[in-house]
Amino acid sequence: MRAIVLILLAVMLFAGPAGAQSEAVTPWLLFSMGARASGMGGAHITEAHGADGVYWNPANLAFNLQGKSITGMHFSPVPDLTDDVYFEYASYAEQVEDWGGIGGNFMFLTYGESEATDASGIRLATFTSWEMALGLGYGTPITERFAVGAGVKLIHSNLSPEFNDLQEGKGTTWAVDVGVAGRDLGPFGLRWGLAIQNMGPSLKFVDNGSPNPLPLNFKTGIGFDPYRDETHRFTVALEMNKVLVRQRGGTGTEVFDVDPAWKAIVTAWQDESFGEELEDAIYNIGVEYGFTEFIFLRSGWVQDKSGDITDYTYGIGFDYQGLRFDYAGYPQATGLDNVNRFSLTYDF
């Protein structure tokens, strides 16, 4: 057995983008969803197809969805530390004629079993900690080249029950995502996307306690196909993520003053110079080679200065009549082995 605090800390440090996220709760909301995306270095705002569009950019549901799509992913975020912490992701989307695309997703993270002890170290009970999010998204075209989308999600954290002097660690909140997508904007089928994720009230675990801001994220990127014919396709994707959390005050036992999401979109860029803010952003580069749209080879690069992650990613995928299996190796932190991620998708 190990203390839950250590596991929570490990997941926050090793499993996803960091930076201003260190001031936010539920960092798993920024995990790279889908093994295809993970293999491409997490550069996927323009490349998310089918059901993955609900998470990456709801505007993609207007363009990158034909018929219906369902997908799921499983992985262990910190395999070097423990084997009972794991993450599950599932999403479904379908095209609605003359309207665009609509979908929903579910994310679940369990931290495994932990012990509750009193001040003397006497074991009181064991419990399982977990967090989840349930979301809906919709995207619609506004012109032949541009689309907009929005999504809403319910977020719940169940970290610890109430034991004697141990306060209950439960909280619920909601958040909104908005996005825009463009296609055929230049040579090589140039694509562009922009999204703002996790705009919502802070999460409070204890009445009158400090507000815990969500990882409000600004995401933008481009994608293009330098070469494409009936047999071969080569795709390049570039992306930038900036976690926008502004937290002020709060020394000792004082309550932190957290800027609301609508305000943090502006103020979170003002903590340092604009150049330093850009330097603290997370940068993602991804490439994919597809042969007859049956087998896919992928690689990517992630640079997260604040999160101590500068590493490459890799992946492979197979698609047979709409059923696709994807695998990726994605970095935890510098010096640790990559995490294996698996996903299965069916487009019909």
N, C-alpha and C positions, 0 to 999 in steps of 0.2 A: 504493500500500500504506500501511497505517496500523497502529500498534501495537495489539495485541489489548486491552491494558489500557484504552485510550481507548474502545474499542467496548463493553467490558464495563461501564465506568463510565457511558457514555451510556445503555445499555439499562437499568441499574439506576435512573438518575435520571429518565428520561423515559418509560418504558414501563409503569409500574404504580404502585400505592400505595407510599409510602415510609415515613416515620416510623421506627419501630424496625427496619424492613426494612433500613436502612442497616447494621445489625449482622448481617444474615442473608445467606446465599447463596441461589441459585435464586429470585430475586424474581419470575421469570416464572410461578411457581406461583400467583401472585395476579393474573395477567392476567384481565380480564373476558372469559370464554369465551362466544363466540357474538355475532354482530352484533346480534341482537335485544336482548340484555342490554346491550351497549355503547351502543346507541341510547337506552336507558332509563337512562343514567347509571351503569350497573353495579349498579342496585338490582334484584336478581333472585333473592334467596334464596327468596322466596315465589312467583315467577312462572316459574321454570324448568320447562319442560314437556319430556316425552319424554327423549331421550338426554342433554340438558344437565343433567338432575338428578344424574347421576353426579358432576359437578364441583361444582355450586352447593350442593346439599344432598341427600345420598343418601336422606333420608326422603321427598323428593318423588317418588321412584320408586314409592312406594306409592299416591299419589293422582293425580299428573299424567302418567300414562302409560297409554295404551290401545293394546293390540296391540304393535307394534314401531316403533322409531324409530332413525334414523341421521342424524348431522349432521357437518358439517365446516366449518372456518373457516381462512382464510388472511389474513395481513397482514404488513406491514413495520413493525417497532416504531420505527425511527429513520430514516424516509425523508429527513429533512433532512440527515443525516450520511453515509449510505451506502446503496446499493441491494442489497447482498448479505447483509444481515442480515434474516432472515424467520422467521416463526413459523407452525407448522401445528398444527391441533387436529382430532381426529376422535373421535366417541363413538357407541356403539351401546347400546340398551337394549330390553328386552322384558318384557311382563307375564307373570307365571307364576301361573296360576289357583290361588286359595286361598293363595298365598304372598306376593304383592306384586310387586315389580319388581327386576330384576337387570340390570346393564350394565357396560360397560368403556369406558375412554377412553385416548387416546394424545396426548401433547403433545411437540412437537419444536421446538427453537430452534437455529438455526445462526447463528454470528457471522461467517461468511464466511471468506475466506482471509487468513492473516496470515504474517508472516515471523519466523523465529527467527534472531537474530544473536548473535555473541559480544560480549565486552567492547569489542572494537575496532570494532564495528559491521559486521563482515564477515558477510554472509548465509550461514547454514548450510543452511537449507531453508525450504520453505513448508508450511503445514499448515492444516487446517480445524478450527475449534473448534465444538463443539455440545453441547447438553444435551437430555435427554429424560426423560419419565415415563410409566409404563404403570400404569393403575389399574383396579380392580374395585370395584363398589359394589352394595349391596343395601338395599332399603327395604321395610318391612312395616307395615301398619296395626295399631294396638293397640286402637283404638276406632273408631267411625264418624267421629270428628273429629280424631284424633291418630295420627301415625305416627312411627316411629323408623327410622334408617338408619345404616349404617356403610360405610366403604370403606377399602381399602388400596392403596398405590401403591409402585412401585419407581422410584427416582430415580437417574439416572446423569449425571455431568458429565465431559466429555472436552474439557478446555480446551487442553491442550498436551501434546505428546509429550516424551520425554526427549532433550535434546541437550547433550552435554558437561556443563557446569556447570548447565544448566537442568533443574530437577527436573520430573518428570512431573506434569502437572496433571490427574489423573483421580481420581474418587471415586464411590462407590456407597453409597446408603443406602435406607431405606424410611420410610414414614409412614402414619399412620392418620387418617381423617376420621370424625367422628360428627355426627349431626344429629337434630333433631326438627322436625316440621311439624304445624301445626294448620289446619283449614279450617272455614268456617261458624261462626266464633267470635263473630260480632256482626253489626251492620247492614252492608249492602252486601257481603255475602259475605266478611267480614273474615278474612284469612289471616295466619298468623304462622310464622316459622321461626327456628331457631337452629342454628348449626353451629360446630364447632371443627375447623379444617383444619391439616394438616401436622404432626401430633404424631409425632415420631420422633427417632432419634439424629442428632446433628450429623454433618455431612459433613467428612471429612478428606481432603485432597489429598496430604499427605505424611505418612509414618510419624512419629509423635511430634510432629506439627505442631499448631498451634492448631485447636481444634474450630470449625467453621463452622456455626452453628445454622441450621435451616430456618426459613422465615417462618411460625411458628406464628400462626394467625389466628383471632380470635374474631369471629363474624359473626352479626348478628341483624337482623330487619326485619319489616315488616308490608306487606300489600298489600290493596287493596279496589277495588270497582267502584262508584263513585258513581252511574253511570247505565248501564243495560244493558237492551236489548230485542232483538227478533229481528234488527234491522238494525244498531244502533249499540251499541258497547261502549266505555266510558271507564274506564281502569285507572290507579290511582295506587299507587306503590311507594316505600317509605322503607327505608333500610338504614344500618347502622353497621358498620364494620370496625375492629378494633383488633389490630395486630400485637403479639404477646406474646413479646418476646425480652429476656432478662435476661443481661447480660454484665458481668463484674466483673474488675478487675485488668488485667494485661496491658500494662505499660509497656515500651517498648523492644522487646526480643526475647523477653520473657516470654510464656508461654502464657496465653491468656485462660481464665478460669473461667466456664463457661457453665452456667446452671441448666438441668437437664433439662426436657423439655416439660411433664411432669406438675407440676413445681414452678413453672415460669414462668407457668403459667395464673394463679397467685396472685401471685408476686413481681413480675411485670412491671407490675402495677398500682401498685407501691409505690415506683417511682423518683421520682415527684413526687406532689403532692397529687392527690386523686381528680378534682378539677375540671380540673387541668392534664392529667391522663391522658385525660380525655374530650375535651379541646380538641385533643389530638394525634391523635385517632381520625380515620378517613376517613368522610365522610358522603356518601351517595348518594341522589338523588331522581330518580324516573323516572315518566313518564306515557306512556300508549299509547292511541291512538284506533283502533278497528277498525270498518270498514264492511263488513257482511255477512261478516265473517271472511275477506275476500278481500284487502283492501288495509289496510295499517296505517301510521299516522304516529306517530312517537315523538320524544320529547325528554327531556332529563335534565340533571342538575347534579351535578358532582363537587367536593367540597371536601376537599382534602388539604393541610393547613397545612404539615406537615413536608416534604412532597414538592413544595411550591411549585406545586400544581395547584388552581386554582379556576376552573372553566370549565364551559360547557354542552356537551351532546352532542345529536346528532340522528340520526334514522334513518328508514328506510322498509322495508316488507316486502310481499311478495305471496305469497298461498297459493292454490294451485289443486289441489284434490283430494288434499291431503296433502303436496304438493310446495311447499316454501316457500323463497323467496329473500329474504335480508335484507342490508341495507347500513347502516353506521353511520359517523359521524365521531366519533372519541374523542380527548380531549386528550392531548398529550405532557407539556408543562410550559408555564407561563405564558410567552407570547411566541412560542411555536412553533405551527405549523399543526396542525390535527387530523389524526390517522392514519385512513386509510380502512380499514374492515374489512368483509369479505364472508363470508357463510356460506350454506350450502345444507343444508336439512333435508328428510327424507322420512319421514312417519309412515304406517304401513301395517298 
